[in-house]
Amino acid sequence: MIFRSFNRIQFSNYFWLIRPLNCTTAAFAVVLAVYLALGENLVNFNLMVFIPIATAAFFVTAHSMVHNDLVDYDLDKINAPHRPLASGKISLINGKIFFLILGLAAITSGVLIDISLDIFPFSCFWAILNMSILDIYNYRLKKSGLFGNFVIGYVVSALFIYADIIVNGGLTMLSINIGGYTFFVIWGREIFKDIYDIEGDKEFNIKSIPVLYGRKVGAVVGSVLIVIGILFSIPIIFDENSSNLLKLIFGVLHSITIYICIKIIKNSNDDDLIKSFKRLLLRILLLGILSYLLVNNLFETLS
């Protein structure tokens, strides 16, 4: 069974199965979204609720990552034979058990949020809804190409929708800007992932943009979506309350992003470059979110 003779190597396999960077990015994003939605009301908010809020996003994402590898078991033997399931480091039955455990953990986190904020069953329902959307994506929508990529962008940006609803009962412009930035960057990143996975996707008849129109078109479409995301962040950068340090950080991050997008358009057959870029994009997104939290708001709150 899943916990029999569980050692450090097995823990590492399960750890990488959930794609921890994706999960951590989701957790930080929802914490930031709630922080931004609270504004000056932060002092009146039970800060301990941030823990189940973060874990809910973490486990929803982890649940989806494991489900993705379960559905893509045969495909990953071609595209990603190093993955824990595809390589046989974790058995299919143990992967399914782990998938269910993560789903229960996400629902439990949602219940804890609802009890703490007296909004039951909203957070529990939200966790189930988004896990269901991601499960449907893994089963069906992934093969639909651009729309399937859209769903991933929505699920990530939905963190900001959720935060504003539980705090303000609606959306604020700040969350719309950061949510839009996140949505389009993730959507574009998904298309770059499709470029990297093009050979396996052709074999499994996945109608991605790169499969239908070629690598270069995929690189252009992915880059355009990412640039749209960057445009959503412009009001944040040039807001009168934004610090010069924040403007510098976003300027550097955006410059790096645009430079690599152009480089990939010119070298769309460079799989190593595309692989490194799709990983880098998550780090850039996470760093941008953390920068806003730490540089522009947290220091201002503490001063």
Sine and cosine of phi, psi and omega as CSV:
sin_phi,cos_phi,sin_psi,cos_psi,sin_omega,cos_omega
0.00,0.00,0.00,-1.00,-0.20,-0.98
-0.90,0.43,-0.51,0.86,-0.07,-1.00
-0.97,-0.25,0.08,1.00,-0.03,-1.00
-0.95,0.32,0.77,-0.64,0.00,-1.00
0.76,0.65,0.68,0.74,-0.06,-1.00
-0.96,0.28,0.87,-0.49,-0.03,-1.00
-0.83,-0.56,-0.08,-1.00,-0.09,-1.00
-0.89,0.45,-0.62,0.78,0.00,-1.00
-0.91,0.42,-0.69,0.72,0.02,-1.00
-0.90,0.44,-0.65,0.76,0.06,-1.00
-0.85,0.52,-0.67,0.74,0.01,-1.00
-0.88,0.48,-0.63,0.78,0.01,-1.00
-0.90,0.44,-0.71,0.70,0.02,-1.00
-0.93,0.37,-0.57,0.82,0.02,-1.00
-0.87,0.48,-0.74,0.68,-0.02,-1.00
-0.97,0.25,-0.39,0.92,0.04,-1.00
-0.88,0.47,-0.59,0.81,-0.04,-1.00
-0.99,0.14,-0.05,1.00,-0.07,-1.00
0.80,0.59,0.96,0.27,-0.16,-0.99
-0.85,0.52,-0.51,0.86,0.02,-1.00
-0.91,0.42,-0.66,0.75,0.06,-1.00
-0.87,0.49,-0.70,0.71,-0.03,-1.00
-0.91,0.40,-0.68,0.73,0.00,-1.00
-0.91,0.40,-0.63,0.77,0.05,-1.00
-0.87,0.50,-0.69,0.72,0.02,-1.00
-0.89,0.45,-0.67,0.74,-0.01,-1.00
-0.90,0.43,-0.71,0.70,0.03,-1.00
-0.91,0.42,-0.62,0.78,-0.04,-1.00
-0.89,0.45,-0.69,0.73,-0.04,-1.00
-0.95,0.30,-0.56,0.83,0.08,-1.00
-0.90,0.43,-0.70,0.72,0.05,-1.00
-0.88,0.47,-0.68,0.73,-0.01,-1.00
-0.87,0.50,-0.68,0.73,0.02,-1.00
-0.92,0.39,-0.66,0.75,0.03,-1.00
-0.86,0.52,-0.72,0.69,0.00,-1.00
-0.92,0.40,-0.64,0.76,-0.02,-1.00
-0.91,0.41,-0.54,0.84,-0.03,-1.00
-0.95,0.33,-0.64,0.77,-0.03,-1.00
0.85,0.52,-0.79,-0.62,-0.02,-1.00
-0.95,0.31,-0.22,0.98,0.01,-1.00
-0.99,0.17,0.06,1.00,-0.02,-1.00
-0.84,0.54,-0.61,0.80,-0.07,-1.00
-0.91,0.41,-0.39,0.92,-0.02,-1.00
-0.99,-0.13,0.07,1.00,-0.08,-1.00
-0.99,-0.15,0.64,-0.77,0.05,-1.00
-0.95,0.31,0.98,-0.22,-0.10,-0.99
-0.89,0.45,-0.38,0.92,0.02,-1.00
-0.91,0.42,-0.37,0.93,0.01,-1.00
-0.93,0.38,-0.35,0.94,0.04,-1.00
-0.87,0.49,-0.46,0.89,-0.03,-1.00
-0.91,0.41,-0.84,0.55,0.04,-1.00
-0.91,0.40,-0.46,0.89,0.07,-1.00
-0.89,0.47,-0.71,0.70,0.01,-1.00
-0.93,0.38,-0.68,0.73,-0.04,-1.00
-0.93,0.37,-0.53,0.85,0.04,-1.00
-0.88,0.48,-0.75,0.66,0.02,-1.00
-0.90,0.43,-0.64,0.77,0.00,-1.00
-0.88,0.48,-0.75,0.66,-0.08,-1.00
-0.96,0.27,-0.55,0.84,0.10,-1.00
-0.87,0.48,-0.70,0.72,0.01,-1.00
-0.92,0.39,-0.69,0.73,0.01,-1.00
-0.89,0.46,-0.67,0.74,0.06,-1.00
-0.82,0.57,-0.71,0.70,-0.01,-1.00
-0.93,0.38,-0.64,0.77,-0.01,-1.00
-0.89,0.45,-0.67,0.74,0.02,-1.00
-0.93,0.38,-0.69,0.73,0.02,-1.00
-0.87,0.49,-0.63,0.78,0.04,-1.00
-0.85,0.53,-0.71,0.71,-0.02,-1.00
-0.95,0.32,-0.49,0.87,0.07,-1.00
-0.93,0.38,-0.71,0.70,0.00,-1.00
-0.93,0.38,-0.62,0.79,-0.08,-1.00
-1.00,-0.06,0.39,0.92,-0.09,-1.00
-0.81,0.59,-0.77,0.64,-0.01,-1.00
-0.95,0.33,-0.64,0.77,0.00,-1.00
-0.90,0.44,-0.64,0.77,-0.02,-1.00
-0.93,0.37,-0.35,0.94,0.07,-1.00
-0.91,0.41,-0.35,0.94,0.05,-1.00
-0.99,-0.16,-0.78,0.63,-0.11,-0.99
-0.98,0.17,-0.59,0.81,-0.10,-1.00
-0.58,-0.82,0.92,0.40,-0.06,-1.00
-0.91,0.42,-0.19,0.98,0.01,-1.00
-0.99,0.14,-0.23,0.97,-0.07,-1.00
-0.88,0.48,0.54,-0.84,-0.10,-0.99
-0.82,0.58,-0.63,0.77,0.02,-1.00
-0.97,0.24,-0.75,0.66,-0.05,-1.00
-0.88,0.48,-0.54,0.84,-0.01,-1.00
-0.99,0.13,-0.18,0.98,-0.02,-1.00
1.00,0.08,0.09,1.00,0.02,-1.00
-0.92,0.38,-0.47,0.88,0.12,-0.99
-0.82,-0.58,0.76,-0.65,-0.02,-1.00
-0.96,0.28,0.34,-0.94,0.01,-1.00
-0.88,0.47,-0.65,0.76,-0.02,-1.00
-0.91,0.41,-0.67,0.75,0.04,-1.00
-0.93,0.37,-0.57,0.82,0.07,-1.00
-0.89,0.45,-0.64,0.77,0.01,-1.00
-0.93,0.38,-0.63,0.78,0.05,-1.00
-0.90,0.44,-0.70,0.71,0.02,-1.00
-0.88,0.47,-0.64,0.77,0.05,-1.00
-0.85,0.53,-0.71,0.70,0.01,-1.00
-0.93,0.38,-0.65,0.76,0.02,-1.00
-0.87,0.50,-0.69,0.72,0.00,-1.00
-0.91,0.42,-0.62,0.78,0.05,-1.00
-0.89,0.45,-0.69,0.72,0.04,-1.00
-0.90,0.44,-0.61,0.80,0.03,-1.00
-0.90,0.43,-0.63,0.77,0.02,-1.00
-0.91,0.42,-0.71,0.71,0.00,-1.00
-0.90,0.43,-0.66,0.75,0.03,-1.00
-0.88,0.48,-0.67,0.75,0.05,-1.00
-0.88,0.47,-0.65,0.76,0.03,-1.00
-0.88,0.47,-0.66,0.75,0.02,-1.00
-0.89,0.45,-0.66,0.75,0.01,-1.00
-0.89,0.46,-0.63,0.77,0.06,-1.00
-0.89,0.46,-0.74,0.67,-0.05,-1.00
-0.88,0.47,-0.65,0.76,0.02,-1.00
-0.92,0.40,-0.67,0.74,-0.04,-1.00
-0.92,0.40,-0.62,0.79,-0.07,-1.00
-0.98,-0.21,0.00,1.00,0.00,-1.00
0.85,0.53,0.76,0.66,0.00,-1.00
-0.79,-0.61,0.38,0.92,-0.03,-1.00
-0.87,0.50,0.70,-0.71,0.13,0.99
-0.95,-0.32,0.53,0.85,-0.17,-0.98
-0.85,0.52,-0.80,0.60,-0.06,-1.00
-0.91,0.41,-0.61,0.80,0.06,-1.00
-0.89,0.46,-0.72,0.69,0.04,-1.00
-0.89,0.46,-0.67,0.75,-0.03,-1.00
-0.89,0.46,-0.65,0.76,0.02,-1.00
-0.90,0.44,-0.72,0.70,0.00,-1.00
-0.90,0.44,-0.68,0.73,0.00,-1.00
-0.85,0.52,-0.76,0.64,-0.07,-1.00
-0.96,0.29,-0.54,0.84,0.12,-0.99
-0.91,0.42,-0.63,0.78,0.01,-1.00
-0.91,0.41,-0.68,0.74,0.04,-1.00
-0.87,0.50,-0.68,0.73,-0.01,-1.00
-0.93,0.36,-0.59,0.80,0.05,-1.00
-0.91,0.42,-0.67,0.74,0.05,-1.00
-0.90,0.44,-0.63,0.77,0.05,-1.00
-0.86,0.52,-0.74,0.67,-0.04,-1.00
-0.89,0.46,-0.61,0.79,-0.03,-1.00
-0.98,0.21,-0.69,0.72,-0.19,-0.98
-0.83,-0.56,-0.79,0.61,-0.22,-0.98
-0.94,0.33,-0.36,0.93,-0.02,-1.00
-0.86,0.51,-0.54,0.84,-0.03,-1.00
-0.99,0.16,-0.06,1.00,-0.05,-1.00
-1.00,0.07,-0.05,1.00,0.07,-1.00
0.98,0.17,-0.87,-0.50,-0.14,-0.99
-0.86,0.51,-0.64,0.77,0.00,-1.00
-0.92,0.39,-0.62,0.79,0.06,-1.00
-0.89,0.46,-0.65,0.76,0.07,-1.00
-0.88,0.47,-0.63,0.78,0.03,-1.00
-0.85,0.53,-0.67,0.74,-0.04,-1.00
-0.86,0.50,-0.67,0.74,0.01,-1.00
-0.89,0.46,-0.68,0.73,0.05,-1.00
-0.87,0.49,-0.65,0.76,0.02,-1.00
-0.89,0.46,-0.74,0.67,-0.09,-1.00
-0.86,0.50,-0.63,0.78,0.02,-1.00
-0.94,0.35,-0.73,0.69,-0.01,-1.00
-0.93,0.35,-0.35,0.94,0.03,-1.00
-0.88,0.47,-0.35,0.94,0.07,-1.00
-0.85,0.52,-0.63,0.78,-0.03,-1.00
-0.97,0.25,-0.57,0.82,0.09,-1.00
-0.88,0.47,-0.74,0.67,0.00,-1.00
-0.85,0.53,-0.72,0.70,-0.05,-1.00
-0.88,0.48,-0.71,0.70,-0.01,-1.00
-0.92,0.39,-0.56,0.83,0.00,-1.00
-0.92,0.39,-0.70,0.71,-0.05,-1.00
-0.96,0.28,-0.38,0.93,-0.03,-1.00
-0.99,-0.15,-0.74,0.67,-0.13,-0.99
-0.92,-0.40,-0.15,0.99,-0.04,-1.00
0.96,0.26,0.21,0.98,0.00,-1.00
-0.09,-1.00,-0.21,-0.98,-0.07,-1.00
-0.97,-0.26,0.64,-0.77,0.12,-0.99
-0.97,-0.23,0.36,-0.93,-0.02,-1.00
-0.90,0.45,-0.57,0.82,-0.01,-1.00
-0.89,0.45,-0.71,0.71,0.02,-1.00
-0.93,0.36,-0.55,0.84,0.07,-1.00
-0.89,0.45,-0.67,0.74,-0.01,-1.00
-0.91,0.41,-0.74,0.67,-0.01,-1.00
-0.94,0.34,-0.63,0.78,0.06,-1.00
-0.89,0.46,-0.66,0.75,0.04,-1.00
-0.91,0.42,-0.66,0.75,0.06,-1.00
-0.85,0.52,-0.74,0.67,-0.01,-1.00
-0.90,0.43,-0.72,0.70,-0.05,-1.00
-0.84,0.54,-0.77,0.63,-0.09,-1.00
-0.96,0.26,-0.56,0.83,0.06,-1.00
-0.91,0.42,-0.70,0.72,0.02,-1.00
-0.91,0.41,-0.67,0.74,0.02,-1.00
-0.86,0.51,-0.72,0.69,0.04,-1.00
-0.90,0.44,-0.65,0.76,0.01,-1.00
-0.87,0.49,-0.62,0.78,0.01,-1.00
-0.87,0.49,-0.59,0.81,0.02,-1.00
-0.94,0.34,-0.61,0.80,0.09,-1.00
-0.90,0.44,-0.59,0.81,0.09,-1.00
-0.88,0.47,-0.62,0.78,0.02,-1.00
-0.90,0.43,-0.56,0.83,0.05,-1.00
-0.89,0.45,-0.71,0.71,-0.02,-1.00
-0.90,0.44,-0.57,0.82,-0.07,-1.00
-1.00,-0.08,0.26,0.97,-0.21,-0.98
-0.86,0.51,-0.63,0.78,-0.07,-1.00
-0.92,0.40,-0.73,0.68,0.03,-1.00
-0.92,0.40,-0.60,0.80,0.01,-1.00
-0.90,0.43,-0.59,0.81,0.05,-1.00
-0.89,0.46,-0.69,0.73,-0.03,-1.00
-0.90,0.43,-0.58,0.82,-0.03,-1.00
-0.99,-0.15,0.26,0.97,0.12,-0.99
0.84,0.54,0.65,0.76,0.08,-1.00
-1.00,0.04,0.85,-0.53,-0.13,-0.99
-1.00,0.05,0.89,0.45,0.03,-1.00
-0.99,0.16,0.27,-0.96,0.04,-1.00
-0.84,0.54,-0.73,0.68,0.02,-1.00
-0.88,0.47,-0.60,0.80,0.01,-1.00
-0.92,0.39,-0.68,0.73,-0.07,-1.00
-0.97,0.24,-0.62,0.78,-0.17,-0.98
-0.83,-0.56,-0.06,1.00,0.05,-1.00
0.97,-0.24,0.29,-0.96,-0.06,-1.00
-0.89,0.46,-0.72,0.70,-0.09,-1.00
-0.91,0.42,-0.66,0.75,0.05,-1.00
-0.89,0.45,-0.65,0.76,0.06,-1.00
-0.87,0.50,-0.67,0.74,0.01,-1.00
-0.90,0.43,-0.63,0.78,0.02,-1.00
-0.92,0.39,-0.74,0.68,-0.01,-1.00
-0.89,0.46,-0.71,0.70,0.04,-1.00
-0.87,0.49,-0.66,0.75,0.00,-1.00
-0.92,0.40,-0.66,0.75,0.01,-1.00
-0.88,0.48,-0.68,0.73,0.01,-1.00
-0.89,0.45,-0.65,0.76,0.01,-1.00
-0.91,0.40,-0.64,0.77,0.04,-1.00
-0.90,0.43,-0.63,0.78,0.08,-1.00
-0.86,0.51,-0.67,0.74,0.06,-1.00
-0.86,0.51,-0.69,0.73,0.03,-1.00
-0.86,0.50,-0.63,0.78,0.02,-1.00
-0.89,0.46,-0.56,0.83,0.05,-1.00
-0.90,0.44,-0.47,0.88,-0.03,-1.00
-0.99,0.11,-0.20,0.98,-0.06,-1.00
-0.85,0.52,-0.72,0.70,0.03,-1.00
-0.86,0.51,-0.50,0.86,0.03,-1.00
-0.94,0.34,-0.70,0.71,-0.06,-1.00
-0.90,0.44,-0.68,0.74,-0.10,-1.00
-0.99,-0.15,0.22,0.97,0.12,-0.99
-0.89,0.46,0.59,-0.80,-0.07,-1.00
-0.89,0.46,-0.35,0.94,0.00,-1.00
-1.00,-0.04,-0.08,1.00,-0.01,-1.00
-0.97,0.22,0.69,-0.72,-0.02,-1.00
-0.98,0.22,0.35,-0.94,0.04,-1.00
-0.89,0.45,-0.55,0.83,0.02,-1.00
-0.90,0.43,-0.66,0.75,0.02,-1.00
-0.90,0.44,-0.66,0.75,0.03,-1.00
-0.88,0.48,-0.64,0.77,0.01,-1.00
-0.91,0.42,-0.71,0.70,-0.03,-1.00
-0.88,0.47,-0.76,0.65,0.01,-1.00
-0.90,0.43,-0.60,0.80,0.03,-1.00
-0.87,0.49,-0.69,0.72,0.02,-1.00
-0.92,0.40,-0.72,0.70,-0.02,-1.00
-0.88,0.48,-0.70,0.71,-0.02,-1.00
-0.93,0.37,-0.61,0.79,0.01,-1.00
-0.90,0.44,-0.69,0.72,0.04,-1.00
-0.88,0.47,-0.70,0.71,-0.02,-1.00
-0.88,0.48,-0.76,0.65,-0.03,-1.00
-0.91,0.41,-0.63,0.78,0.01,-1.00
-0.87,0.49,-0.72,0.70,-0.03,-1.00
-0.94,0.33,-0.58,0.81,0.08,-1.00
-0.84,0.54,-0.73,0.68,0.02,-1.00
-0.89,0.46,-0.66,0.76,-0.01,-1.00
-0.90,0.44,-0.63,0.78,0.01,-1.00
-0.94,0.33,-0.61,0.79,0.06,-1.00
-0.85,0.52,-0.62,0.78,0.01,-1.00
-0.97,0.22,-0.43,0.90,-0.05,-1.00
-0.75,-0.66,0.87,0.48,-0.12,-0.99
-0.95,0.31,-0.13,0.99,0.05,-1.00
-1.00,-0.08,0.00,1.00,-0.03,-1.00
-1.00,0.09,1.00,-0.01,-0.05,-1.00
-0.90,0.43,-0.56,0.83,0.01,-1.00
-0.90,0.43,-0.65,0.76,0.03,-1.00
-0.91,0.42,-0.69,0.73,-0.01,-1.00
-0.91,0.41,-0.66,0.75,0.02,-1.00
-0.88,0.48,-0.71,0.71,-0.01,-1.00
-0.93,0.36,-0.56,0.83,-0.03,-1.00
-0.94,0.34,-0.65,0.76,-0.01,-1.00
-0.92,0.40,-0.46,0.89,0.12,-0.99
-0.97,0.24,-0.67,0.75,-0.02,-1.00
-0.89,0.46,-0.60,0.80,-0.02,-1.00
-0.85,0.52,-0.65,0.76,0.04,-1.00
-0.90,0.44,-0.64,0.77,0.01,-1.00
-0.92,0.40,-0.64,0.77,0.03,-1.00
-0.90,0.43,-0.69,0.73,0.02,-1.00
-0.88,0.47,-0.71,0.70,0.01,-1.00
-0.90,0.44,-0.67,0.74,0.00,-1.00
-0.91,0.41,-0.62,0.78,0.05,-1.00
-0.89,0.46,-0.68,0.73,0.02,-1.00
-0.90,0.44,-0.73,0.69,0.01,-1.00
-0.90,0.44,-0.59,0.80,0.00,-1.00
-0.89,0.46,-0.69,0.72,0.01,-1.00
-0.90,0.43,-0.66,0.75,-0.01,-1.00
-0.91,0.42,-0.75,0.66,-0.14,-0.99
-1.00,0.09,-0.70,0.71,-0.12,-0.99
-0.98,0.18,-0.74,0.68,-0.19,-0.98
-1.00,-0.05,-0.44,0.90,-0.10,-0.99
-0.90,-0.45,-0.75,0.67,-0.08,-1.00
-0.91,0.42,-0.70,0.71,0.02,-1.00
-0.90,0.44,-0.58,0.81,0.03,-1.00
-0.92,0.39,-0.61,0.79,0.01,-1.00
-0.92,0.39,-0.63,0.78,-0.05,-1.00
-0.98,0.22,-0.39,0.92,-0.06,-1.00
-0.98,0.22,0.00,0.00,0.00,0.00
